[in-house]
Amino acid sequence: MIPAKANRKEPIPHDTVTYALRNRIERCFAKLKCSRRLATRYDKTSASYLGFIHIAAARLWTNQFVNRA
């Protein structure tokens, strides 16, 4: 559930932990879709598409360990 605006008269309760996790997942999908091959789905078989998803996810994961000065 997306939280209500701050200026709403009657705020709707929401779970902040679930919202934070949802936001993290959505940002991950946005980063994965930067790979043109994933966004346009060039692969014909589901196995090769899943394999490229694993490669793209591993590339995102390894970028966390690189020291960028």
mmCIF file of the N, C-alpha and C atoms, coordinates in Angstrom:
data_MODEL
# 
_entry.id   MODEL 
# 
loop_
_atom_site.group_PDB 
_atom_site.id 
_atom_site.type_symbol 
_atom_site.label_atom_id 
_atom_site.label_alt_id 
_atom_site.label_comp_id 
_atom_site.label_asym_id 
_atom_site.label_entity_id 
_atom_site.label_seq_id 
_atom_site.pdbx_PDB_ins_code 
_atom_site.Cartn_x 
_atom_site.Cartn_y 
_atom_site.Cartn_z 
_atom_site.occupancy 
_atom_site.B_iso_or_equiv 
_atom_site.pdbx_formal_charge 
_atom_site.auth_seq_id 
_atom_site.auth_comp_id 
_atom_site.auth_asym_id 
_atom_site.auth_atom_id 
_atom_site.pdbx_PDB_model_num 
ATOM 1   N N  . MET A 1 1  ? 0.829  -1.175  0.000   1.00 0.00 ? 1  MET A N  1 
ATOM 2   C CA . MET A 1 1  ? 0.000  0.000   0.000   1.00 0.00 ? 1  MET A CA 1 
ATOM 3   C C  . MET A 1 1  ? 0.877  1.243   0.000   1.00 0.00 ? 1  MET A C  1 
ATOM 4   N N  . ILE A 1 2  ? 0.533  2.188   -0.821  1.00 0.00 ? 2  ILE A N  1 
ATOM 5   C CA . ILE A 1 2  ? 1.286  3.431   -0.926  1.00 0.00 ? 2  ILE A CA 1 
ATOM 6   C C  . ILE A 1 2  ? 0.776  4.390   0.144   1.00 0.00 ? 2  ILE A C  1 
ATOM 7   N N  . PRO A 1 3  ? 1.674  5.065   0.870   1.00 0.00 ? 3  PRO A N  1 
ATOM 8   C CA . PRO A 1 3  ? 1.221  5.975   1.916   1.00 0.00 ? 3  PRO A CA 1 
ATOM 9   C C  . PRO A 1 3  ? 0.480  7.179   1.331   1.00 0.00 ? 3  PRO A C  1 
ATOM 10  N N  . ALA A 1 4  ? -0.409 7.729   2.145   1.00 0.00 ? 4  ALA A N  1 
ATOM 11  C CA . ALA A 1 4  ? -1.182 8.893   1.727   1.00 0.00 ? 4  ALA A CA 1 
ATOM 12  C C  . ALA A 1 4  ? -0.309 10.142  1.765   1.00 0.00 ? 4  ALA A C  1 
ATOM 13  N N  . LYS A 1 5  ? -0.803 11.208  1.143   1.00 0.00 ? 5  LYS A N  1 
ATOM 14  C CA . LYS A 1 5  ? -0.085 12.486  1.168   1.00 0.00 ? 5  LYS A CA 1 
ATOM 15  C C  . LYS A 1 5  ? -0.020 13.021  2.591   1.00 0.00 ? 5  LYS A C  1 
ATOM 16  N N  . ALA A 1 6  ? 0.987  13.830  2.842   1.00 0.00 ? 6  ALA A N  1 
ATOM 17  C CA . ALA A 1 6  ? 1.179  14.367  4.189   1.00 0.00 ? 6  ALA A CA 1 
ATOM 18  C C  . ALA A 1 6  ? 0.087  15.352  4.564   1.00 0.00 ? 6  ALA A C  1 
ATOM 19  N N  . ASN A 1 7  ? -0.528 16.012  3.586   1.00 0.00 ? 7  ASN A N  1 
ATOM 20  C CA . ASN A 1 7  ? -1.532 17.027  3.907   1.00 0.00 ? 7  ASN A CA 1 
ATOM 21  C C  . ASN A 1 7  ? -2.959 16.467  3.919   1.00 0.00 ? 7  ASN A C  1 
ATOM 22  N N  . ARG A 1 8  ? -3.110 15.167  3.918   1.00 0.00 ? 8  ARG A N  1 
ATOM 23  C CA . ARG A 1 8  ? -4.437 14.551  3.959   1.00 0.00 ? 8  ARG A CA 1 
ATOM 24  C C  . ARG A 1 8  ? -5.047 14.735  5.352   1.00 0.00 ? 8  ARG A C  1 
ATOM 25  N N  . LYS A 1 9  ? -6.333 15.073  5.401   1.00 0.00 ? 9  LYS A N  1 
ATOM 26  C CA . LYS A 1 9  ? -6.983 15.344  6.679   1.00 0.00 ? 9  LYS A CA 1 
ATOM 27  C C  . LYS A 1 9  ? -7.097 14.097  7.540   1.00 0.00 ? 9  LYS A C  1 
ATOM 28  N N  . GLU A 1 10 ? -7.492 12.985  6.940   1.00 0.00 ? 10 GLU A N  1 
ATOM 29  C CA . GLU A 1 10 ? -7.590 11.719  7.663   1.00 0.00 ? 10 GLU A CA 1 
ATOM 30  C C  . GLU A 1 10 ? -6.562 10.752  7.082   1.00 0.00 ? 10 GLU A C  1 
ATOM 31  N N  . PRO A 1 11 ? -5.400 10.626  7.716   1.00 0.00 ? 11 PRO A N  1 
ATOM 32  C CA . PRO A 1 11 ? -4.363 9.748   7.151   1.00 0.00 ? 11 PRO A CA 1 
ATOM 33  C C  . PRO A 1 11 ? -4.779 8.280   7.160   1.00 0.00 ? 11 PRO A C  1 
ATOM 34  N N  . ILE A 1 12 ? -4.463 7.604   6.088   1.00 0.00 ? 12 ILE A N  1 
ATOM 35  C CA . ILE A 1 12 ? -4.750 6.174   5.975   1.00 0.00 ? 12 ILE A CA 1 
ATOM 36  C C  . ILE A 1 12 ? -3.546 5.412   6.517   1.00 0.00 ? 12 ILE A C  1 
ATOM 37  N N  . PRO A 1 13 ? -3.756 4.497   7.449   1.00 0.00 ? 13 PRO A N  1 
ATOM 38  C CA . PRO A 1 13 ? -2.607 3.758   7.989   1.00 0.00 ? 13 PRO A CA 1 
ATOM 39  C C  . PRO A 1 13 ? -1.997 2.838   6.933   1.00 0.00 ? 13 PRO A C  1 
ATOM 40  N N  . HIS A 1 14 ? -0.676 2.690   6.984   1.00 0.00 ? 14 HIS A N  1 
ATOM 41  C CA . HIS A 1 14 ? 0.031  1.799   6.064   1.00 0.00 ? 14 HIS A CA 1 
ATOM 42  C C  . HIS A 1 14 ? 1.214  1.175   6.790   1.00 0.00 ? 14 HIS A C  1 
ATOM 43  N N  . ASP A 1 15 ? 1.669  0.065   6.271   1.00 0.00 ? 15 ASP A N  1 
ATOM 44  C CA . ASP A 1 15 ? 2.792  -0.661  6.861   1.00 0.00 ? 15 ASP A CA 1 
ATOM 45  C C  . ASP A 1 15 ? 4.084  -0.146  6.242   1.00 0.00 ? 15 ASP A C  1 
ATOM 46  N N  . THR A 1 16 ? 4.907  0.528   7.031   1.00 0.00 ? 16 THR A N  1 
ATOM 47  C CA . THR A 1 16 ? 6.122  1.144   6.495   1.00 0.00 ? 16 THR A CA 1 
ATOM 48  C C  . THR A 1 16 ? 7.157  0.100   6.090   1.00 0.00 ? 16 THR A C  1 
ATOM 49  N N  . VAL A 1 17 ? 7.221  -1.013  6.792   1.00 0.00 ? 17 VAL A N  1 
ATOM 50  C CA . VAL A 1 17 ? 8.201  -2.056  6.452   1.00 0.00 ? 17 VAL A CA 1 
ATOM 51  C C  . VAL A 1 17 ? 7.864  -2.677  5.102   1.00 0.00 ? 17 VAL A C  1 
ATOM 52  N N  . THR A 1 18 ? 6.611  -3.003  4.884   1.00 0.00 ? 18 THR A N  1 
ATOM 53  C CA . THR A 1 18 ? 6.192  -3.584  3.612   1.00 0.00 ? 18 THR A CA 1 
ATOM 54  C C  . THR A 1 18 ? 6.405  -2.601  2.476   1.00 0.00 ? 18 THR A C  1 
ATOM 55  N N  . TYR A 1 19 ? 6.110  -1.320  2.727   1.00 0.00 ? 19 TYR A N  1 
ATOM 56  C CA . TYR A 1 19 ? 6.301  -0.308  1.695   1.00 0.00 ? 19 TYR A CA 1 
ATOM 57  C C  . TYR A 1 19 ? 7.770  -0.158  1.342   1.00 0.00 ? 19 TYR A C  1 
ATOM 58  N N  . ALA A 1 20 ? 8.656  -0.217  2.331   1.00 0.00 ? 20 ALA A N  1 
ATOM 59  C CA . ALA A 1 20 ? 10.091 -0.102  2.073   1.00 0.00 ? 20 ALA A CA 1 
ATOM 60  C C  . ALA A 1 20 ? 10.593 -1.285  1.239   1.00 0.00 ? 20 ALA A C  1 
ATOM 61  N N  . LEU A 1 21 ? 10.118 -2.483  1.546   1.00 0.00 ? 21 LEU A N  1 
ATOM 62  C CA . LEU A 1 21 ? 10.517 -3.658  0.768   1.00 0.00 ? 21 LEU A CA 1 
ATOM 63  C C  . LEU A 1 21 ? 9.978  -3.591  -0.656  1.00 0.00 ? 21 LEU A C  1 
ATOM 64  N N  . ARG A 1 22 ? 8.750  -3.121  -0.806  1.00 0.00 ? 22 ARG A N  1 
ATOM 65  C CA . ARG A 1 22 ? 8.158  -2.975  -2.135  1.00 0.00 ? 22 ARG A CA 1 
ATOM 66  C C  . ARG A 1 22 ? 8.945  -1.972  -2.968  1.00 0.00 ? 22 ARG A C  1 
ATOM 67  N N  . ASN A 1 23 ? 9.356  -0.885  -2.336  1.00 0.00 ? 23 ASN A N  1 
ATOM 68  C CA . ASN A 1 23 ? 10.137 0.129   -3.024  1.00 0.00 ? 23 ASN A CA 1 
ATOM 69  C C  . ASN A 1 23 ? 11.475 -0.448  -3.479  1.00 0.00 ? 23 ASN A C  1 
ATOM 70  N N  . ARG A 1 24 ? 12.104 -1.248  -2.653  1.00 0.00 ? 24 ARG A N  1 
ATOM 71  C CA . ARG A 1 24 ? 13.384 -1.859  -3.009  1.00 0.00 ? 24 ARG A CA 1 
ATOM 72  C C  . ARG A 1 24 ? 13.233 -2.788  -4.215  1.00 0.00 ? 24 ARG A C  1 
ATOM 73  N N  . ILE A 1 25 ? 12.175 -3.575  -4.241  1.00 0.00 ? 25 ILE A N  1 
ATOM 74  C CA . ILE A 1 25 ? 11.922 -4.486  -5.360  1.00 0.00 ? 25 ILE A CA 1 
ATOM 75  C C  . ILE A 1 25 ? 11.670 -3.701  -6.645  1.00 0.00 ? 25 ILE A C  1 
ATOM 76  N N  . GLU A 1 26 ? 10.882 -2.639  -6.562  1.00 0.00 ? 26 GLU A N  1 
ATOM 77  C CA . GLU A 1 26 ? 10.595 -1.839  -7.748  1.00 0.00 ? 26 GLU A CA 1 
ATOM 78  C C  . GLU A 1 26 ? 11.851 -1.174  -8.289  1.00 0.00 ? 26 GLU A C  1 
ATOM 79  N N  . ARG A 1 27 ? 12.736 -0.700  -7.410  1.00 0.00 ? 27 ARG A N  1 
ATOM 80  C CA . ARG A 1 27 ? 13.992 -0.108  -7.869  1.00 0.00 ? 27 ARG A CA 1 
ATOM 81  C C  . ARG A 1 27 ? 14.884 -1.146  -8.522  1.00 0.00 ? 27 ARG A C  1 
ATOM 82  N N  . CYS A 1 28 ? 14.855 -2.382  -8.008  1.00 0.00 ? 28 CYS A N  1 
ATOM 83  C CA . CYS A 1 28 ? 15.636 -3.463  -8.610  1.00 0.00 ? 28 CYS A CA 1 
ATOM 84  C C  . CYS A 1 28 ? 15.140 -3.762  -10.023 1.00 0.00 ? 28 CYS A C  1 
ATOM 85  N N  . PHE A 1 29 ? 13.826 -3.837  -10.207 1.00 0.00 ? 29 PHE A N  1 
ATOM 86  C CA . PHE A 1 29 ? 13.274 -4.064  -11.545 1.00 0.00 ? 29 PHE A CA 1 
ATOM 87  C C  . PHE A 1 29 ? 13.621 -2.921  -12.482 1.00 0.00 ? 29 PHE A C  1 
ATOM 88  N N  . ALA A 1 30 ? 13.619 -1.693  -11.987 1.00 0.00 ? 30 ALA A N  1 
ATOM 89  C CA . ALA A 1 30 ? 13.973 -0.550  -12.826 1.00 0.00 ? 30 ALA A CA 1 
ATOM 90  C C  . ALA A 1 30 ? 15.425 -0.644  -13.282 1.00 0.00 ? 30 ALA A C  1 
ATOM 91  N N  . LYS A 1 31 ? 16.305 -1.071  -12.385 1.00 0.00 ? 31 LYS A N  1 
ATOM 92  C CA . LYS A 1 31 ? 17.714 -1.229  -12.768 1.00 0.00 ? 31 LYS A CA 1 
ATOM 93  C C  . LYS A 1 31 ? 17.896 -2.377  -13.744 1.00 0.00 ? 31 LYS A C  1 
ATOM 94  N N  . LEU A 1 32 ? 17.137 -3.457  -13.553 1.00 0.00 ? 32 LEU A N  1 
ATOM 95  C CA . LEU A 1 32 ? 17.237 -4.582  -14.487 1.00 0.00 ? 32 LEU A CA 1 
ATOM 96  C C  . LEU A 1 32 ? 16.748 -4.191  -15.880 1.00 0.00 ? 32 LEU A C  1 
ATOM 97  N N  . LYS A 1 33 ? 15.733 -3.339  -15.947 1.00 0.00 ? 33 LYS A N  1 
ATOM 98  C CA . LYS A 1 33 ? 15.190 -2.953  -17.239 1.00 0.00 ? 33 LYS A CA 1 
ATOM 99  C C  . LYS A 1 33 ? 16.094 -1.985  -17.994 1.00 0.00 ? 33 LYS A C  1 
ATOM 100 N N  . CYS A 1 34 ? 17.164 -1.526  -17.353 1.00 0.00 ? 34 CYS A N  1 
ATOM 101 C CA . CYS A 1 34 ? 18.145 -0.710  -18.077 1.00 0.00 ? 34 CYS A CA 1 
ATOM 102 C C  . CYS A 1 34 ? 18.867 -1.564  -19.119 1.00 0.00 ? 34 CYS A C  1 
ATOM 103 N N  . SER A 1 35 ? 18.878 -2.866  -18.916 1.00 0.00 ? 35 SER A N  1 
ATOM 104 C CA . SER A 1 35 ? 19.425 -3.774  -19.923 1.00 0.00 ? 35 SER A CA 1 
ATOM 105 C C  . SER A 1 35 ? 18.410 -3.877  -21.054 1.00 0.00 ? 35 SER A C  1 
ATOM 106 N N  . ARG A 1 36 ? 18.783 -3.422  -22.223 1.00 0.00 ? 36 ARG A N  1 
ATOM 107 C CA . ARG A 1 36 ? 17.842 -3.372  -23.335 1.00 0.00 ? 36 ARG A CA 1 
ATOM 108 C C  . ARG A 1 36 ? 17.327 -4.755  -23.703 1.00 0.00 ? 36 ARG A C  1 
ATOM 109 N N  . ARG A 1 37 ? 18.194 -5.736  -23.565 1.00 0.00 ? 37 ARG A N  1 
ATOM 110 C CA . ARG A 1 37 ? 17.810 -7.107  -23.922 1.00 0.00 ? 37 ARG A CA 1 
ATOM 111 C C  . ARG A 1 37 ? 16.680 -7.609  -23.025 1.00 0.00 ? 37 ARG A C  1 
ATOM 112 N N  . LEU A 1 38 ? 16.692 -7.210  -21.760 1.00 0.00 ? 38 LEU A N  1 
ATOM 113 C CA . LEU A 1 38 ? 15.610 -7.621  -20.860 1.00 0.00 ? 38 LEU A CA 1 
ATOM 114 C C  . LEU A 1 38 ? 14.324 -6.847  -21.135 1.00 0.00 ? 38 LEU A C  1 
ATOM 115 N N  . ALA A 1 39 ? 14.453 -5.567  -21.378 1.00 0.00 ? 39 ALA A N  1 
ATOM 116 C CA . ALA A 1 39 ? 13.269 -4.728  -21.547 1.00 0.00 ? 39 ALA A CA 1 
ATOM 117 C C  . ALA A 1 39 ? 12.490 -5.103  -22.809 1.00 0.00 ? 39 ALA A C  1 
ATOM 118 N N  . THR A 1 40 ? 13.197 -5.483  -23.865 1.00 0.00 ? 40 THR A N  1 
ATOM 119 C CA . THR A 1 40 ? 12.508 -5.790  -25.125 1.00 0.00 ? 40 THR A CA 1 
ATOM 120 C C  . THR A 1 40 ? 12.273 -7.279  -25.322 1.00 0.00 ? 40 THR A C  1 
ATOM 121 N N  . ARG A 1 41 ? 12.838 -8.110  -24.458 1.00 0.00 ? 41 ARG A N  1 
ATOM 122 C CA . ARG A 1 41 ? 12.664 -9.559  -24.499 1.00 0.00 ? 41 ARG A CA 1 
ATOM 123 C C  . ARG A 1 41 ? 13.058 -10.150 -25.854 1.00 0.00 ? 41 ARG A C  1 
ATOM 124 N N  . TYR A 1 42 ? 14.357 -10.027 -26.168 1.00 0.00 ? 42 TYR A N  1 
ATOM 125 C CA . TYR A 1 42 ? 14.879 -10.564 -27.418 1.00 0.00 ? 42 TYR A CA 1 
ATOM 126 C C  . TYR A 1 42 ? 14.931 -12.092 -27.433 1.00 0.00 ? 42 TYR A C  1 
ATOM 127 N N  . ASP A 1 43 ? 15.100 -12.720 -26.270 1.00 0.00 ? 43 ASP A N  1 
ATOM 128 C CA . ASP A 1 43 ? 15.276 -14.166 -26.210 1.00 0.00 ? 43 ASP A CA 1 
ATOM 129 C C  . ASP A 1 43 ? 13.984 -14.892 -26.566 1.00 0.00 ? 43 ASP A C  1 
ATOM 130 N N  . LYS A 1 44 ? 14.126 -15.994 -27.300 1.00 0.00 ? 44 LYS A N  1 
ATOM 131 C CA . LYS A 1 44 ? 12.952 -16.745 -27.738 1.00 0.00 ? 44 LYS A CA 1 
ATOM 132 C C  . LYS A 1 44 ? 12.465 -17.724 -26.678 1.00 0.00 ? 44 LYS A C  1 
ATOM 133 N N  . THR A 1 45 ? 13.382 -18.347 -25.959 1.00 0.00 ? 45 THR A N  1 
ATOM 134 C CA . THR A 1 45 ? 12.973 -19.347 -24.970 1.00 0.00 ? 45 THR A CA 1 
ATOM 135 C C  . THR A 1 45 ? 12.990 -18.742 -23.566 1.00 0.00 ? 45 THR A C  1 
ATOM 136 N N  . SER A 1 46 ? 12.169 -19.293 -22.715 1.00 0.00 ? 46 SER A N  1 
ATOM 137 C CA . SER A 1 46 ? 12.112 -18.794 -21.341 1.00 0.00 ? 46 SER A CA 1 
ATOM 138 C C  . SER A 1 46 ? 13.395 -19.124 -20.580 1.00 0.00 ? 46 SER A C  1 
ATOM 139 N N  . ALA A 1 47 ? 14.054 -20.228 -20.941 1.00 0.00 ? 47 ALA A N  1 
ATOM 140 C CA . ALA A 1 47 ? 15.298 -20.605 -20.264 1.00 0.00 ? 47 ALA A CA 1 
ATOM 141 C C  . ALA A 1 47 ? 16.408 -19.593 -20.548 1.00 0.00 ? 47 ALA A C  1 
ATOM 142 N N  . SER A 1 48 ? 16.522 -19.154 -21.792 1.00 0.00 ? 48 SER A N  1 
ATOM 143 C CA . SER A 1 48 ? 17.571 -18.181 -22.115 1.00 0.00 ? 48 SER A CA 1 
ATOM 144 C C  . SER A 1 48 ? 17.239 -16.807 -21.517 1.00 0.00 ? 48 SER A C  1 
ATOM 145 N N  . TYR A 1 49 ? 15.960 -16.454 -21.457 1.00 0.00 ? 49 TYR A N  1 
ATOM 146 C CA . TYR A 1 49 ? 15.553 -15.192 -20.839 1.00 0.00 ? 49 TYR A CA 1 
ATOM 147 C C  . TYR A 1 49 ? 15.878 -15.205 -19.346 1.00 0.00 ? 49 TYR A C  1 
ATOM 148 N N  . LEU A 1 50 ? 15.560 -16.311 -18.676 1.00 0.00 ? 50 LEU A N  1 
ATOM 149 C CA . LEU A 1 50 ? 15.864 -16.437 -17.256 1.00 0.00 ? 50 LEU A CA 1 
ATOM 150 C C  . LEU A 1 50 ? 17.372 -16.417 -17.020 1.00 0.00 ? 50 LEU A C  1 
ATOM 151 N N  . GLY A 1 51 ? 18.126 -17.032 -17.909 1.00 0.00 ? 51 GLY A N  1 
ATOM 152 C CA . GLY A 1 51 ? 19.578 -17.008 -17.787 1.00 0.00 ? 51 GLY A CA 1 
ATOM 153 C C  . GLY A 1 51 ? 20.124 -15.593 -17.865 1.00 0.00 ? 51 GLY A C  1 
ATOM 154 N N  . PHE A 1 52 ? 19.583 -14.786 -18.783 1.00 0.00 ? 52 PHE A N  1 
ATOM 155 C CA . PHE A 1 52 ? 20.056 -13.408 -18.870 1.00 0.00 ? 52 PHE A CA 1 
ATOM 156 C C  . PHE A 1 52 ? 19.609 -12.585 -17.671 1.00 0.00 ? 52 PHE A C  1 
ATOM 157 N N  . ILE A 1 53 ? 18.452 -12.900 -17.101 1.00 0.00 ? 53 ILE A N  1 
ATOM 158 C CA . ILE A 1 53 ? 18.043 -12.213 -15.870 1.00 0.00 ? 53 ILE A CA 1 
ATOM 159 C C  . ILE A 1 53 ? 19.049 -12.502 -14.766 1.00 0.00 ? 53 ILE A C  1 
ATOM 160 N N  . HIS A 1 54 ? 19.510 -13.746 -14.684 1.00 0.00 ? 54 HIS A N  1 
ATOM 161 C CA . HIS A 1 54 ? 20.521 -14.096 -13.674 1.00 0.00 ? 54 HIS A CA 1 
ATOM 162 C C  . HIS A 1 54 ? 21.824 -13.342 -13.921 1.00 0.00 ? 54 HIS A C  1 
ATOM 163 N N  . ILE A 1 55 ? 22.217 -13.227 -15.173 1.00 0.00 ? 55 ILE A N  1 
ATOM 164 C CA . ILE A 1 55 ? 23.453 -12.506 -15.495 1.00 0.00 ? 55 ILE A CA 1 
ATOM 165 C C  . ILE A 1 55 ? 23.315 -11.029 -15.125 1.00 0.00 ? 55 ILE A C  1 
ATOM 166 N N  . ALA A 1 56 ? 22.198 -10.410 -15.488 1.00 0.00 ? 56 ALA A N  1 
ATOM 167 C CA . ALA A 1 56 ? 21.988 -8.995  -15.183 1.00 0.00 ? 56 ALA A CA 1 
ATOM 168 C C  . ALA A 1 56 ? 21.918 -8.764  -13.676 1.00 0.00 ? 56 ALA A C  1 
ATOM 169 N N  . ALA A 1 57 ? 21.266 -9.665  -12.945 1.00 0.00 ? 57 ALA A N  1 
ATOM 170 C CA . ALA A 1 57 ? 21.182 -9.525  -11.491 1.00 0.00 ? 57 ALA A CA 1 
ATOM 171 C C  . ALA A 1 57 ? 22.554 -9.692  -10.847 1.00 0.00 ? 57 ALA A C  1 
ATOM 172 N N  . ALA A 1 58 ? 23.341 -10.620 -11.346 1.00 0.00 ? 58 ALA A N  1 
ATOM 173 C CA . ALA A 1 58 ? 24.695 -10.803 -10.815 1.00 0.00 ? 58 ALA A CA 1 
ATOM 174 C C  . ALA A 1 58 ? 25.549 -9.573  -11.093 1.00 0.00 ? 58 ALA A C  1 
ATOM 175 N N  . ARG A 1 59 ? 25.354 -8.963  -12.255 1.00 0.00 ? 59 ARG A N  1 
ATOM 176 C CA . ARG A 1 59 ? 26.098 -7.752  -12.583 1.00 0.00 ? 59 ARG A CA 1 
ATOM 177 C C  . ARG A 1 59 ? 25.722 -6.616  -11.643 1.00 0.00 ? 59 ARG A C  1 
ATOM 178 N N  . LEU A 1 60 ? 24.434 -6.486  -11.325 1.00 0.00 ? 60 LEU A N  1 
ATOM 179 C CA . LEU A 1 60 ? 24.013 -5.471  -10.362 1.00 0.00 ? 60 LEU A CA 1 
ATOM 180 C C  . LEU A 1 60 ? 24.579 -5.755  -8.977  1.00 0.00 ? 60 LEU A C  1 
ATOM 181 N N  . TRP A 1 61 ? 24.589 -7.026  -8.603  1.00 0.00 ? 61 TRP A N  1 
ATOM 182 C CA . TRP A 1 61 ? 25.075 -7.410  -7.282  1.00 0.00 ? 61 TRP A CA 1 
ATOM 183 C C  . TRP A 1 61 ? 26.568 -7.138  -7.140  1.00 0.00 ? 61 TRP A C  1 
ATOM 184 N N  . THR A 1 62 ? 27.345 -7.435  -8.190  1.00 0.00 ? 62 THR A N  1 
ATOM 185 C CA . THR A 1 62 ? 28.792 -7.227  -8.098  1.00 0.00 ? 62 THR A CA 1 
ATOM 186 C C  . THR A 1 62 ? 29.158 -5.748  -8.137  1.00 0.00 ? 62 THR A C  1 
ATOM 187 N N  . ASN A 1 63 ? 28.290 -4.901  -8.667  1.00 0.00 ? 63 ASN A N  1 
ATOM 188 C CA . ASN A 1 63 ? 28.578 -3.464  -8.676  1.00 0.00 ? 63 ASN A CA 1 
ATOM 189 C C  . ASN A 1 63 ? 28.626 -2.892  -7.267  1.00 0.00 ? 63 ASN A C  1 
ATOM 190 N N  . GLN A 1 64 ? 28.018 -3.556  -6.312  1.00 0.00 ? 64 GLN A N  1 
ATOM 191 C CA . GLN A 1 64 ? 28.056 -3.082  -4.926  1.00 0.00 ? 64 GLN A CA 1 
ATOM 192 C C  . GLN A 1 64 ? 29.448 -3.224  -4.329  1.00 0.00 ? 64 GLN A C  1 
ATOM 193 N N  . PHE A 1 65 ? 30.246 -4.135  -4.844  1.00 0.00 ? 65 PHE A N  1 
ATOM 194 C CA . PHE A 1 65 ? 31.557 -4.414  -4.266  1.00 0.00 ? 65 PHE A CA 1 
ATOM 195 C C  . PHE A 1 65 ? 32.688 -3.629  -4.919  1.00 0.00 ? 65 PHE A C  1 
ATOM 196 N N  . VAL A 1 66 ? 32.389 -2.933  -5.991  1.00 0.00 ? 66 VAL A N  1 
ATOM 197 C CA . VAL A 1 66 ? 33.415 -2.192  -6.706  1.00 0.00 ? 66 VAL A CA 1 
ATOM 198 C C  . VAL A 1 66 ? 33.636 -0.864  -5.997  1.00 0.00 ? 66 VAL A C  1 
ATOM 199 N N  . ASN A 1 67 ? 34.906 -0.522  -5.802  1.00 0.00 ? 67 ASN A N  1 
ATOM 200 C CA . ASN A 1 67 ? 35.249 0.746   -5.156  1.00 0.00 ? 67 ASN A CA 1 
ATOM 201 C C  . ASN A 1 67 ? 35.276 1.836   -6.215  1.00 0.00 ? 67 ASN A C  1 
ATOM 202 N N  . ARG A 1 68 ? 34.278 2.693   -6.162  1.00 0.00 ? 68 ARG A N  1 
ATOM 203 C CA . ARG A 1 68 ? 34.203 3.782   -7.133  1.00 0.00 ? 68 ARG A CA 1 
ATOM 204 C C  . ARG A 1 68 ? 34.697 5.057   -6.471  1.00 0.00 ? 68 ARG A C  1 
ATOM 205 N N  . ALA A 1 69 ? 35.777 5.600   -7.015  1.00 0.00 ? 69 ALA A N  1 
ATOM 206 C CA . ALA A 1 69 ? 36.353 6.816   -6.437  1.00 0.00 ? 69 ALA A CA 1 
ATOM 207 C C  . ALA A 1 69 ? 35.871 8.047   -7.150  1.00 0.00 ? 69 ALA A C  1 
# 
